[in-house]
Amino acid sequence: MFILNGALYGAWAARIPSLQQNFDLSPGDLGLLLLLLAGGAIAAFPISGSLSDRFGPKAVTLVCALIYCPALVMIGYSPSIPLLACSIFLFGAGHGAMDVAMNGWAAEVERWYGRSIMSSFHALFSLGAGIGAGVGAIAAWEAISYSHQFAFFALLLAPLIWFANVPWKSTNPLEQSGADKPKGPRLALPRGALLVVAFVAFSCSVGEGAMADWSAVFLRSVINASEGQAALGFTVFSVTMVAMRFAGDRLITRFGPVNTLRFCGTAALIGSTLTATATTLSMTYLGLALMGVGYSIVFPLVFSRAANSKQLSPGVAIASVATFGYGGLLLGPPMVGFIAEVSSLRFSFGLFVLLALVVIAGAAAFGRGERETRTRETQMTSSN
């Protein structure tokens, strides 16, 4: 399901220029459509979280996938801008709802395994996104229409939904131990330690979102790199992020979530400092690589911590921190642009230094979730 979610999104992202050309969209029009996609995702977060708590995240994940695949096809065959807008909103809602549900399911699987595996799930999402983007790039190169590509790709990936329909019973320790479930509204803002977790998610997502839009621009305009060298910058960032996510579970198991998050925050701090002060291409690449390492494991830790929150039910907690995460992805690029407008692009990259400090300072809040989980597991063992 993580591969499916990432692959569909990567396929969409790779063909945005083709879609823009087909409908003759101005940059402002395209921006509004992308805002609709993000709005659909954010609107779906609390609904998905509530349904996951009620029916189980596995069932909600599969239903969301059944909506997500056709939504991509609808985008491809939308004949007018109003229908395209509706399709994009539905696609964003399917993506966001599935994101919450599948992370809730992954947290249950992680709890059942008794060790960290969330980082590997997120690595597979990144791998899926790379595959989807690669297929989209090949289709664009071969002048294959995005409508045909979306339909073929969705049909190709749809069997994964059947493959993922495995027998699964909720492993929520509160349910198994007979304890009362956390009570609260379906839509809730994080509070206490979970609010710190949400701010860590926001800080990471601001940097991650800005890298996609501004890393090449920074290399081109500040470092005076060629277009090819500039394009390679985000590749360096992405490759180190995926590689680190595959190694992340071993680090978390060995050193614990708090120490691992502090390591990530420190890597992001050093990387962002190097990037913001870089004068050479190699120094900038090194800074971007360290930022990829720094941002890589934060979201897996965030979702694992939220799923084990004592304040809110798992679905609602994941939805609440996901809202902060997507908020950061939305705000990151314009924040960098605004700061660069009033100062300079190099100065605006100093923002990532401050955000890395937030990650380091907020790491302590992730230890509470670990202790809560151990307490629940002890209660389960005693009751059994």
N, C-alpha and C positions, 0 to 999 in steps of 0.2 A: 504493500500500500504506500509506503514511503517512496519507492521507485516510481509508482504510478503517478502520485501527486506531483513529484518533481518533474517527471518526463512531460506531462501534459502542460505544466507551466512553462517549461523550457521551450517546448514546441511553439507555444503562443508567443513568448517573448522574442524568439528568433524571427518571426514573421511580422512583427509590428511595422517595420518599414514598408513591407509589401502591402499591408492593409491600409496604411496611411496613403500610399500612392494610389491605390485602387479607389478610395473614396475622396481623394484630393483634400485631405485634412490639413488644416493649418496646425502649427505647433500648439496653439491654444486649444483648438478642437481636440487634438490628440490628448493633451493634458487633461481635459475634462473627462474624456473616456477612460483614461487611466485612473482618474480619481473615482469614477464610478466603480471600477474594479475593486479598488481598495475599500470603497464604501460598502460594497456588497460583502466583502470579507469581514469587515468590522461588525456589520449588522448581524452576520450569521454567527459570530462568536458566542454570544450568550445563549442563543437558541440551541446551538450544538452542545454547549456545556451542560445545559439543563437536560436535554434529551439523553446525553451520555450517562448522567447520573440516574435517570429514570429507567432507561432500557439497556444500558451497558454500552461502553464505547465501541465494542466490536460491531454490534448491529448498526450503530449510527455511522461508523466508518464505511461500511459496505453500502449503505443507502446513499451516503454523500458521494461515493465513487460512482454510483449509478446515475447520479445527477451531473456530476462533474464531466464525465466523458461526453455525453450528448451536448452539453453546453459549449464545448470546444467546437463541435460540428456545427452548432447553431451559429457561432461567430463566423465560421467559414462561409456559410450559405445565406447570411443576412443580406437581403437585397437593398436595404435602405438604412440610413443612419439611425433613425429611431429604433428599428429592430436590432441593429447592431448594438446600440446602447443597452437595450434590454438583455441581449445575449451576454454582453460583457459583464453586466451586473450579476446575472445568474452564474456566470463562470467564476466571478470573484467570490460569490456566496458559497458555491460548491467547494472552491479551493480553501476558503477560510474555515468553513464548517468541518471539512475533512481534516484540516490541519489540527484543529482542537481535538476532534474525536480520535484520530490516529495516535496523537501524542498521549491521550488518556489510555488508550489500549496498550501502547508501548510501555507506559509506566506500570501497568498491571503485569505485563510480561516480564518487565525488569524486576518487579517485586517477586514474581513467581520464581525467577532464576536465582534470586538472592544475591545478585551482583550487578554492577553497572553495565548496561548494554545500550543505553539511550544514545550515546555518541555515535555508535555504529549505525543506528537507524537514521540519524541525521546525515551521516556520511552517504548513505544510500539515497537519501533525498537529493543531495548535491550531485551524486553520480547520475541519478535519473534526469535531473535538470540539464546536466551536460549532454546526456544522450539525446534528449529532446531538442536541445539547441543545435546539436550537431546534425540531426536529421533535418531540422528546419533550414540550416545553412546549405546542406546538400540540395534540398528541394529548391531553394531559392537560386542556387547556382545553376541548376538544371532547368530553371524557368518553369517548374511545376507549380500550378496554382495553389495558394494556401488553403483554399476550400477543399480540394482533393487530398492534399497532404493531411489536413486535420481529420478528415473522415477516415482515411486509411490508418493513420496513427492511432486514433481512438479505438478503431476495430481491432487493431493489432494488440493494444494494451488491455482491452476489455476482459480477456480471459484471466488476467491477474485477479480480478474481483472474485471469480469462481475459485481460483487457487487459494485465495485468502480466507475462504469461508470454511474455516476449520472449527472443530468443536472447541468451545471456550466458555468457561465459567468464570465469573468475576472473581478476582483474587484480592478484592479490597479487604484489608485486614479488619476494618471495622465491621464488615458484614460477616466475615468468617468467625470473628470472636463474639458476635452477638451484641456488640456495643451499639449505642445509638449513633446514627449518622449525624454528621455536622449539619445543623440547620441554618438556613439563611435564604435570602432572596435569590431568584434565578439570575438576576443581574446585580452584581456587587462589585464595588471597588475594593482592591486589596488594602489591607490595613496591617499595622504592626510589622512583624518580620516579613510578611508577604509583600508589603508595600516596598520594602527595601529590595526584595527580589525583583519586583516590577521595575524599579528604577535602574537596576543592573541590566535588565532586559532592554529597557529604553536606551541606555547608554551604549550598549553593544550594537543595537539595531541602527542607531543614528550613524555610527561609523561604518557599519556594513553596507547600509543603503547608499551612503555618500561615496564609498569606494567605487561602486558600479558606475556612477555618473561623473565623478570628478577625478579619478586617478589618472586617466588618460589625458584629461585637460591639464592637470597639474604638470605631468611630464612634458607635455607639448609646450605650454606657455611659460612655465617657470624654469624647467631644466633644459628647455630647447631641444628636446629629443625629436627624432623623426616620427612620422606617423606610425610606422611599424613598431618602433621602440616604445612609443606611447601606448599602443594597443596591447603590448606585451605586459604592461604593468598590472592590469587587472587579472591577467592570466596567472602571473606570479602569485598574486594575492589569493586567487581561487584555488590554485593547486596546493599551496601550503595549508589552506583551510581544510580541504578534503582529506589530505594526508594526515593532518593532525586529528581530524575527527575519527578516522579509522584507528588511530593509536590512543584516542582519548579514554576509552573504557579501561584500558590497562592502567593508565595514570590515575584515574579516579579510584579504581580498586586498590591501588597500592598506596596512594598518598591521601586519599579522602577528598571530598568535594571542596572543602575550604581551602586546602593547600593548592589544589589544582586550579581553583578559580583565582587565587592570588598569583599563581604562576602565569595564568592567561592575562590577567590585568597588567602584570609587570612586563610581559612580552608586548602587549599593546602599547604600554607607556613608552618603552624603549623604541618600538617601531614607529610610533607616531612622532616621537621627538626627532628620530633620525630623518623621517620623511619631511617634516616641517622645516628642518634646518639643512636638508641635503643640498649639495652643490654639484654633485656628480650623478650620472645615471646609475652606476653600481650601488652607490649609497642609497639612492631612492628605492631601487629594487630590494635591497636588504631591508629597508624600513617597511615596505609593503609586505614582504614575506613575513616579517615579525608581526605585523598587524593581522595577517591571515591566521597565524598561530594564535594570537591573542583572542580573536573573536570566535575561533573555531568551536570550542567546547562550552561556551557560555550558554547558548540556548538549550542544548541537551541538559545541562545542570539546572537551568531555570525551570524547564518543564518537569523534570524529576522532582525538584523541590516543591513546586506548586501542587503536583499530584499527591504529595505526602503532607500537605498542609493540614493543620489541626483546626484552623479557623473556618475554612470553607470546604464544601464537598469538592472532590477532585475535578469534576467537569467545570464547575463555576470558577474554581481557582485557576485552572489552566486558561479558561476564557479570559479571565481578568488580566493575567500577565501577558497573554497573547495580544490583547488590545494595546497595552503599553508598547509591546514589541513592534506591532504594525504602525503604531503612531510614530515611533522612531524612524522606521523605514520611510514613512511619508515626509516627516519633517527634516530628516537629515540633509538631503540634497538642497532644498531651498535655504536651510540655515547656513550652509556653506556658501551658497551664492550671495546671500544677504551680507554676511560678514565680509566676503571678498569685495563686494560692491563699495562698502564704506571704508575698507582698509586695503587688503591685498589677499590673493589666493593663498600665499604662503602663510600669512597670519591666520587665515581662516582654518588652516589645517592644525593650528594649535588647539582648536576646540577638541580634537581627539585626545590630546594629552590630558585635558581636564576630565573627559569622560572615562579614560582609563583609570584615573584616580578613584572615580565613583565605583568602578568594578572592584578595585582592590579593597576599598573601604567597606563595600557591601558584602564581601566574601563571608564575614562572620555569620550573617543571617542564614547561610546555607548549612551550617552545622546543626542548627535547631531542627531542620527537617530530617537530618540523618538520625538525630537522637529520638525524634518522634517515631520514625520508622522502626528503629530497634526496639523501642518500648512496645509498640504494637505487635512486633514479631514475638517478643517475649510473652506477651499476653496470650497470643495465639497458641504458642507452644504449651503454656501452662494449662490453658483450657482444654487442649486436645489430650 
